[in-house]
Amino acid sequence: MDKLMNTPWFIKIVALSLAALLYISVNFDPDSSYAGLGFSTPAKIDTEVVEDVPVELYYDRENLVVTGAPETVDVSLKGPKSLLLSAKNNRDFKVYIDLSDPEIELGRKQVPIKIRDINDKLKVTIEPAYANVSIQEKITKEFTVEPEFNRSLLEEGYIAEEPIVHPQKVKITGAKDIIETISYVKATVELNGPVNDTVYRQAMVRALDREFNKLDVLIEPSVVDVKVPIKSPSKTVSVNPVQKGTPKEGIKIKSIHVEPKEVSLFGKKSILDSIEKLEVPFDVSEISNTTEVTIPLKLPEGIKAASAEEVRIVVEIEKEKENETDDQKDAQQDDQEQDVSKEKSVTKTFSNIKIIFVGLLQGYQLDFVSPKQGAADVTISGKSEDINHIKASDLQLSINVEGLEEGEHVVPLQLKTPTAVKGSVGVNKALINITKASEET
């Protein structure tokens, strides 16, 4: 036996047998009627469909835009089952459209859809087999962005100013014929109503044609910052002092002066429309001499703020001369002395004194809502020799906005005058709006 195994022919026969067994195992088909007999047969031919295969597009992306190519196709494969299963499961083949020819002509073309990296023993059918594509020159153009929002979401009594967008312009890249159809470039702000304060949002930019269809283009930047200033309506009304009570016996009201004569009210428009004047009641039953009183303003319901929180009322009286008692004569003499003293005091009004502000945070800007133009009238009183030497530059009207952030704020006015005189301002508060300064400013 050992001698037989050592012979060359024995080794050749064993090697041939092993090769035959290996061939049979590879090509074995259990469905074959010959399999049970031990005969090897050719591999069975089958068909598989691979759906939604991505289509790769090869072209000069720096200078051209190609549209119309399908994103996916279905690939039908026919061949040996073992090869089909491998191709279907691994998807190691590529489906593509080749438009990389540098001399390719522009316009609409029908081009074949090809496949690579597929076993040669498989028969391939691609559906669709061809694609109708449009090859256009790629161009970039700058457009101005139009911000927009739904104004119906504003809370009753509030108004919106024109939205502010940053950056104001964007670059849009696409096929030349598509770029030429752009009619609108919009950034729509998404709001959840009701809205009663300034809105800061980021918004997606869309390029639209004249029928408001969205266009397939590249927008840079695709997102912009939008600010929608929301303000409460205002109305300027006169201040009307209303006398309450009856003057004392022998006292006659000569005149009534109020300062300021007008105030700005802020609130719902429907409320403002119903207000023609602001009445300020004051009691005259205890007045014996010319009197100056400060009265807080009582705002109507629905009015959230006013340009002044209080008004100054000066009531001038005169006393009747009939049946004067000694005490009345003494009082009259005191009044006359006061009048003489008052004659020595004079007043002077300076119009449109600019209001300066201090403490504004870096990167923010301030605008005056009221008083408009950021200026107010200042009245000073004192001796004539002191008043005559005072100029507008000697007066300082200011507000302190330290620590205030974005939004509307009501802040008190501060007046500095030379020590020899007294001063008063037509309004004692200012309504301001603080916003972030744009990079351009």
Protein Blocks (a to p, Z undefined) as FASTA:
>chain_A
ZZmmmpmklmmmmmmmmmmmmmmmmmpcfkbmklmnopacdddddddddehiacdddddf
klgccehiafbdcddddddfklmmmmmmnopaccdddfkbfkbcedjdddddddehiafk
bccddddfbdcddddddddddddddddddfklpcehiacdddddddfbdcddddfklmmm
pmbdcdddddddddfbdcddddddddddfkopacddddddfbdcdddddddddddddddd
ddedjddehiacfbdcdddfbdcddddfklmmmpmbdcddddfklpcbdcddddddddde
hiabdfbfbdcddddddddfehpafklmmmmmmmmmmmmmmmmpccdddehiacddehia
ehiacddfbdghhiacddddddfklmmmpcfklpccdddfehiacddddddddddddfkb
ccddfbfcdcdddddddfkZZ
